[in-house]
Amino acid sequence: MAEGFNIFQTMTITPRSFPRMNLFDIEGERVNVDKLAETSRLILITIKSTACPACPQLLKLLNVFGLDPRTNTFIDPFTSQKVTVEASKKKKDANYIVLCPGTNAEVRNIQIETQFFGYPFVSSEGGADQLVQALKVMLTEHEYLPTILEVSDDATSVSPVSIGRGPGNYFHDYLIQHLFLERCKEEMKGFATLSNAYGCVNQLKRRAAKCKEGNIAPKSIDLNSTLNRKISPAVLPKKAKELETMVKEKNENTNRSMLHILPSELLEMIVYQISDVSSLIKISGVCREFYVAVCSVLIGYIREQISLLKESLPDLEDAISVTEMQLADERLDRWRGHQEDVDAAVSFRELQNRSQEAKHLLDEINRWIENWKSFIFSSYSEELLGCISVGNCIHFLYTFSADRRTAKRRLREVDKAFFDVLTEMLEL
């Protein structure tokens, strides 16, 4: 007994790295471990042997808890205990690989018996023995230590969820609780990001309002200085000089930039085509109109991230002040009405990715908000310098526009003569 305990203790504390090796399922298909771990949480389940009567019960229990929507009840053949799971409590938040010693045909019989379909079963013929040896869960030459292990998202290491299994003790509750708690942690991060997103939107609104009042950026750039700037010939369109002359004359006559009569909706529509935040930040330093347009576009980007993130999180009345105790409630709807089709629900890894993408966007924008002075009239790229005049700025942004028909119509409404020259210049 003491010797057996020492073996168990050693295996629970031994660090495990996941080896780079080829695995093939019982159908002869290569198992792409990297992709499985990247797209979802990946759980390894080792079966002691094809003759073990207890190990298959774990797979049947997992079916009941969400992997098979047709199965709601499990009766333990050893204890006669009945387990029933309501459809609302079913969860599918991980992918699985089942490792079992034996031939492909022998292991296929276990898959059929347990009805554990949709996940790769790997036998000794497919490389299971070598993987189990590398993970230090080999019991004997023909038996594996029954374990549940989780593979890291980069598929370089594994961590134990439970080790050991026997009649009436399948440790499925360890796995389900493990998955649940990790999701709660990620949801907490998601709600924190959501709160920051709302705050960032409000900050951008305030910045745009201050800019309109003239408290941040000048009304427009000084055309007298920028028109004389040396512009790269490769940047200027073939009729840019004519357009520059028209813009200069119009400003001399009206003493105002054409950006003031350009509809803000059109400017925002064009700027919206630029998805790179760093480019938007550079453009925001051209003049007040660009600054306000960039703020509006960034608000739109944040709202898109908010929408995606909210779809991934439990539906709570107050999404700002969320506590860990609230998220620990298993009755929360984490699947947004997808209980009967758990494949349509947002997985843990997708939730993680959405939260990280939103946080990355907010980090970039917040750095700009906190240090906005350093961006106003900062150094521009060569291309933006070539387009710094009003006419060329419009051309620069117009080239990003996907909805050219609408852009042409709105430009024509602004100024027909200006539009005619611009149309000929762009060869539209």
Steps between C-alpha positions, in 0.01 A plus 500: 500500500780743594682428176188564296439830680854615422446429131175697503659792682796512262278508195283781633793732560721409203511784241384392158589646163302406193725334242507591133387179333253368246175352629248313289146410603339157457388603148858575397450878495772724640401674824583871481572566867614859438174595332283327760682676785488837324127495422374349826614369835651158436454214747689170484326196650699183546321166519671232711435221249235375262396251770449764773128519592527833688678730254225498231252628761683833507432549128133413548475753782655772286238428236230560759657827614486654155696320234200304372177706492295180461618357832371638831531206740779274620460198729820382663534122437697461824298708747165523313512872568301703249634828364266731308607832349253762384547640152561848645802369694665322210839642411744442219809706566787277391633258241618154595757243392457148638816288536461126544743205468410237244429471129287738296223241485500445878493872576226557241279261697535729805401800292191321374410369846523844662353689200779752551508624143649814351832473683819318396577163663869410478616141548846347539512477121448876471776603743314494832767291674779743414294801610398339831862409573609858431226632732611257773160333539599151383391246762629175349610388157137457392314732739471875547446682825142636480539878485337820381753755375463844342725607213620862500372728223839491328512119528836499678402367843227320692365542851313233699130542572461163673701179528341167581161345428291214631145360526274781622790750499550644154610853598277654234394756760866610533515565128165678479584720798845571357354614168232702676737689729740584220212635293386712796849652522497582130150645526617725782774632273242545226270708720797712613585564134135580430499760777820655362346508152200703619735737679715539188194583287403776743855639496502511118166678500637762738816541289293548184279757675804694626653491155184644344514779757859575397659382823730237348599552137499811277208539263703385202853482377670807352456452128735786412788304653393155399435587136863606467626179661711286269284204399629178350400478127420131549233592752326776304236389247545628146251789543581579861641844410169604353321376809751679725440824313124464536528431871733797546270736309195376690676561831611847390144586404319347791779496759401150605610145423287275279504253786254731672242440229583133452222297671632345821319175413704470180826570678418242768398246236834536326705502821310190615674301226831543684503223759856560624478700824851643466412641156180650637698667777735657245208623290333653805778758517423656161222730618198524726261335253728198469538479878122491551456248217767271647334517843169395343663214310682373809172509692353283224787251528458482877126443470567211262727343762241565771236319295725196444606490864145527635398201286772299676404590857210408729196724463507725809295812564802691626796417278723763665507402869534122476631295794664158509211375712254590223700312240531195725125444458465196275142600417620790285428471130850464359387369164263779397213270408722236334438225756358266238777580255811540713719508188352844424599638839817704554778271619751583772779562249278727289405695814869529584588623151220758492598633840865529401420672168276753674763565767771552236282754315418685823866508605596668170219754521556576869869569436392754240239656730743529791778650286296681236726807496787295362290397202365839395706620202758228560720361225297357217586226258637604161172410333298710742742792454436476128127524567512763770311761299124484509455374146763232535372399844163429345668303223708308752195401702280448196728224373410297810128526437319177412167674426615712207152563360387665822826691531465637144142608562586680824804670346286623210256650750783686672645670195443403137811672362715346769339163431563522124870562551525231766315249279731565206803487730399159636384376160165387639 
